[in-house]
């Protein structure tokens, strides 16, 4: 199986910091068309998201199932679905002790992607990570995926390094899908 790993906020859905209110979760412009294009190429979809609001006590883990259901509903309306919703509740500076830890799942670490690969027998070398910050890119690169940075202004740190260089850069999710499709068609015809 080959996968598209999608960051949630700012990539798949509009970026509203620490939002867990389902009614306020909306797909980014062109997300449905982007994922339909990739679905035609037999990619499966996985959401991989850092949710530090749990570690900071802004909301509990019980907020995650409604967020996952909302994403599922939004994608269903587009004739799509995702395989699994992975989230990391940790942040080393968090205020809730049990979540205030260094972990292997928080991006830029690749734990969520590696867990998905194990759970679903994903070929990481044939898969892509799409995100709007370089932590997403590093996680994808560390997992062995190709990567696309959505350069929409959400990356503010720009700490560069060898693992933080994307395979491609796109202005939005639809453009990212076109780049991936072009790359996939080019490599499939060799």
C-alpha positions as CSV (number, residue, x, y, z in Angstrom):
1,X,0.0,0.0,0.0
2,X,1.2,3.5,-0.7
3,X,0.0,6.4,1.4
4,X,-0.5,10.1,1.6
5,X,0.2,11.3,5.1
6,X,-1.6,14.6,5.7
7,X,-0.9,17.1,8.4
8,X,-4.3,18.4,9.6
9,X,-4.2,22.1,10.4
10,X,-3.1,24.4,7.6
11,X,-2.9,21.4,5.1
12,X,-6.0,19.4,5.1
13,X,-8.2,21.8,7.0
14,X,-8.2,25.6,7.6
15,X,-5.7,26.6,10.3
16,X,-7.4,27.6,13.4
17,X,-5.0,27.0,16.3
18,X,-6.1,24.5,18.9
19,X,-9.5,24.1,17.4
20,X,-11.5,21.0,18.3
21,X,-14.9,22.4,17.6
22,X,-16.2,20.2,14.8
23,X,-18.4,22.9,13.3
24,X,-15.4,25.1,12.8
25,X,-13.4,22.4,11.0
26,X,-13.5,23.0,7.2
27,X,-11.4,21.5,4.4
28,X,-8.9,23.8,2.7
29,X,-9.9,25.1,-0.7
30,X,-9.3,22.4,-3.3
31,X,-8.7,19.6,-0.8
32,X,-11.5,17.4,-2.1
33,X,-10.3,17.7,-5.7
34,X,-6.7,17.1,-4.6
35,X,-7.5,13.9,-2.7
36,X,-9.7,12.6,-5.5
37,X,-6.8,13.0,-7.9
38,X,-4.5,11.1,-5.6
39,X,-7.1,8.4,-4.8
40,X,-7.2,7.7,-8.6
41,X,-3.5,6.8,-8.3
42,X,-4.3,4.3,-5.5
43,X,-3.0,6.3,-2.6
44,X,-4.6,5.8,0.8
45,X,-5.0,8.7,3.2
46,X,-3.8,9.0,6.8
47,X,-4.0,12.1,9.0
48,X,-1.0,12.6,11.2
49,X,-1.3,15.6,13.5
50,X,0.4,17.1,16.6
51,X,-2.2,18.0,19.2
52,X,-0.2,19.9,21.8
53,X,-3.4,21.4,23.1
54,X,-3.9,18.2,25.0
55,X,-0.5,18.5,26.7
56,X,-1.2,22.2,27.6
57,X,-4.7,21.3,29.0
58,X,-6.6,23.3,26.4
59,X,-8.7,20.2,25.7
60,X,-8.7,16.5,26.6
61,X,-8.1,13.4,24.4
62,X,-11.8,13.0,24.4
63,X,-12.0,15.8,21.9
64,X,-10.1,13.8,19.3
65,X,-12.9,11.3,18.2
66,X,-15.3,14.1,17.3
67,X,-12.5,15.8,15.3
68,X,-11.8,12.5,13.5
69,X,-15.5,12.0,12.8
70,X,-15.8,15.5,11.4
71,X,-12.9,14.9,9.1
72,X,-14.4,11.6,8.0
73,X,-17.7,13.4,7.3
74,X,-16.1,16.2,5.3
75,X,-14.2,13.7,3.2
76,X,-17.3,11.5,2.8
77,X,-19.1,14.5,1.3
78,X,-16.2,14.6,-1.3
79,X,-16.6,10.9,-2.1
80,X,-13.4,10.1,-0.1
81,X,-12.3,8.6,3.2
82,X,-9.1,8.3,5.3
83,X,-7.8,5.0,6.7
84,X,-6.8,6.3,10.1
85,X,-6.4,9.5,12.2
86,X,-3.2,9.5,14.2
87,X,-2.5,12.3,16.7
88,X,0.3,13.1,19.2
89,X,-1.0,14.5,22.5
90,X,2.5,15.3,23.8
91,X,4.6,18.4,24.2
92,X,7.8,18.5,26.4
93,X,6.7,21.9,27.7
94,X,3.1,20.9,28.4
95,X,1.3,21.6,31.7
96,X,-0.4,18.2,32.0
97,X,2.2,16.0,33.5
98,X,1.4,12.7,31.7
99,X,1.6,14.4,28.3
100,X,4.6,16.7,29.1
101,X,7.2,14.3,27.7
102,X,9.6,13.8,24.9
103,X,8.0,11.2,22.7
104,X,8.7,9.4,19.4
105,X,5.4,10.4,17.8
106,X,5.5,14.2,17.9
107,X,6.6,15.6,14.5
108,X,9.4,16.2,13.5
109,X,9.9,12.6,14.8
110,X,8.4,10.0,12.5
111,X,6.6,7.9,15.0
112,X,3.0,8.4,13.7
113,X,4.1,7.5,10.2
114,X,6.1,4.5,11.3
115,X,3.1,3.3,13.3
116,X,0.8,3.7,10.3
117,X,3.3,1.8,8.2
118,X,3.3,-1.1,10.7
119,X,-0.4,-1.1,11.2
120,X,-1.3,-1.0,7.4
121,X,1.8,-2.5,5.7
122,X,2.6,0.8,3.9
123,X,5.5,1.1,1.5
124,X,7.0,4.3,2.9
125,X,9.3,4.7,-0.1
126,X,6.2,4.9,-2.4
127,X,4.4,7.3,0.0
128,X,4.3,11.1,0.6
129,X,4.0,13.4,3.6
130,X,2.3,16.7,2.9
131,X,2.4,19.5,5.5
132,X,2.7,23.2,6.0
133,X,5.7,23.4,8.3
134,X,9.2,21.9,8.2
135,X,8.5,19.6,11.2
136,X,6.1,17.8,8.8
137,X,8.7,17.6,6.2
138,X,11.3,16.3,8.6
139,X,8.9,13.6,9.9
140,X,8.2,12.4,6.4
141,X,11.9,12.4,5.4
142,X,12.9,10.5,8.5
143,X,10.2,7.9,7.8
144,X,11.5,7.4,4.3
145,X,8.7,9.2,2.4
146,X,8.9,11.8,-0.3
147,X,7.6,15.2,1.0
148,X,5.7,18.3,-0.1
149,X,5.8,21.5,1.8
150,X,2.6,23.6,1.4
151,X,4.2,27.1,1.4
152,X,1.2,29.0,2.7
153,X,2.9,31.2,5.3
154,X,2.4,28.9,8.3
155,X,6.1,28.0,8.6
156,X,7.6,30.7,10.7
157,X,10.9,29.2,12.0
158,X,12.6,28.1,8.8
159,X,15.2,26.1,10.7
160,X,16.8,24.3,7.8
161,X,18.8,21.1,7.8
162,X,19.3,18.0,5.6
163,X,16.1,16.3,6.9
164,X,14.0,19.4,6.4
165,X,14.3,19.8,2.7
166,X,11.1,18.9,0.9
167,X,11.0,16.8,-2.3
168,X,8.6,19.5,-3.7
169,X,7.1,22.8,-2.6
170,X,3.5,23.8,-3.5
171,X,1.2,26.8,-2.7
172,X,-1.7,24.6,-1.7
173,X,-3.0,21.0,-1.4
174,X,-4.3,20.8,-4.9
175,X,-1.0,21.9,-6.4
176,X,0.8,19.4,-4.2
177,X,-1.5,16.6,-5.6
178,X,-0.7,17.7,-9.1
179,X,3.0,17.5,-8.4
180,X,2.7,14.1,-6.8
181,X,0.6,12.8,-9.7
182,X,3.1,14.1,-12.2
183,X,6.0,12.5,-10.2
184,X,4.0,9.2,-9.9
185,X,3.1,9.1,-13.6
186,X,6.8,9.9,-14.5
187,X,8.2,7.1,-12.3
188,X,5.5,4.6,-13.3
189,X,6.4,5.0,-17.0
190,X,10.1,4.1,-16.6
